[in-house]
Amino acid sequence: MISSAALGPSRTLPGDASGEDADLSPGAAGGDGDTGHAARDRSHHRHLARTDPGGCWIAQDEEAGPLGAVLSTRREGTWGLSLLAVLPGAQGKGVGKALMARALVHGKACLRGVIVGPPNPVAARTYRRAGFTLHPAMVLSGSVDPSGLAPLDGAVHPGTPRSRDMMDSVDRRTRGGAHGPDHDELLRHHRLLVVDDLAGSGYCYAHDDGVELLAATSRRLATRLLTAALLTMPQGRPVRVAGLTAEQEWAVDVGIAAGLAVAGGGYVCLRGMRPPAPYVPSPWFL
Ligand SMILES: CC(C)(COP(=O)(O)OP(=O)(O)OC[C@H]1O[C@@H](n2cnc3c(N)ncnc32)[C@H](O)[C@@H]1OP(=O)(O)O)[C@@H](O)C(=O)NCCC(=O)NCCS
């Protein structure tokens, strides 16, 4: 059933040759119709398939065509699952499990594993059966009320590609491994905020829909970075900060101060590691 790598020798995803992109993301399966998100997601698909062809697979039916896809990566001893999705008509027939097994082979030499999973019971079952510990996560959502946020307690600067060494070192300290080439893709689609002074270091990627990845050497700096990121959100725009395990109370406190709602929101699934902190994971780059 799993008959083709997402990135074969031709270095294309199915559909690229015709100028169309195969979009197997969960959002696309549900038909969210948001072209801005879809374009960013497609760019992420291509980046991941380019960096990790051995971890990215399409399940294909000879007659029906693509049924599902998995995108997984290896980054300095950390295996990450960025996407596992099966088209609605093909769900419940073992396709997801088979894709997951294929992706796990890509990560078999990795000591650590991470998945940011949705509140979907079948996904939770699949990840637990694969040996991951499920850490329930919270999500902050709503539009930011800047009046509730405390003033920044220090400087926050725009980051550049030259912030990479600092980000790699913060990642190794918080999550055990750097994000490597994912910074190229993150910088393409996000604004980067950094702090790097005598008190420590940290960084945060944000876009107008929320914060996607944040890591810092202390909760104080993480709080400053998240506050600064929320202050960059367009007024009245709904934003999300997801994947917050109980270790990220500092982030929940910032969200509450900004008038965001706190709700349950899936799981951070980990293997061989404790929840990184202070840390906000990226669902794509984890
Ligand atoms: C989550 C998802 C990838 C699973 O793929 P799938 O092909 O539907 O799942 P499978 O048929 O391989 O089943 C996986 C397990 O769940 C069980 N399962 C499947 N459908 C189920 C259902 N409706 N109710 C209860 N259990 C179910 C299977 O029995 C199997 O369990 P097992 O390991 O004990 O044998 C798929 O449902 C999906 O794309 N959902 C939407 C997107 C999403 O949430 N993706 C995950 C986040 S990245």
The ligand as an ORCA input file, in Angstrom:
! r2SCAN-3c Opt
* xyz 0 1
  C      -5.041      9.761     12.930
  C      -5.004      9.087     11.565
  C      -3.721      9.445     10.839
  C      -5.022      7.549     11.786
  O      -4.983      6.887     10.539
  P      -6.040      5.701     10.217
  O      -5.616      5.069      8.948
  O      -7.405      6.249     10.298
  O      -5.797      4.733     11.469
  P      -5.590      3.161     11.456
  O      -6.681      2.529     10.673
  O      -4.201      2.838     11.033
  O      -5.790      2.823     12.996
  C      -4.869      3.160     14.005
  C      -5.374      2.574     15.323
  O      -6.602      3.233     15.711
  C      -7.691      2.305     15.710
  N      -8.833      2.988     15.095
  C      -8.908      3.424     13.830
  N     -10.094      4.054     13.646
  C     -10.742      3.990     14.826
  C     -12.007      4.459     15.263
  N     -12.835      5.105     14.455
  N     -12.357      4.221     16.556
  C     -11.531      3.568     17.384
  N     -10.307      3.103     17.018
  C      -9.932      3.311     15.755
  C      -7.213      1.120     14.891
  O      -7.860     -0.086     15.281
  C      -5.743      1.105     15.211
  O      -5.564      0.563     16.497
  P      -4.505     -0.621     16.810
  O      -3.145      0.030     16.783
  O      -4.875     -1.109     18.148
  O      -4.656     -1.640     15.725
  C      -6.228      9.470     10.690
  O      -7.390      9.099     11.351
  C      -6.274     10.955     10.339
  O      -5.705     11.375      9.339
  N      -6.968     11.774     11.144
  C      -7.055     13.214     10.859
  C      -5.704     13.912     10.906
  C      -4.967     13.737     12.213
  O      -5.545     13.892     13.271
  N      -3.657     13.401     12.115
  C      -2.811     13.206     13.255
  C      -2.039     14.422     13.608
  S      -0.553     14.771     12.761
*
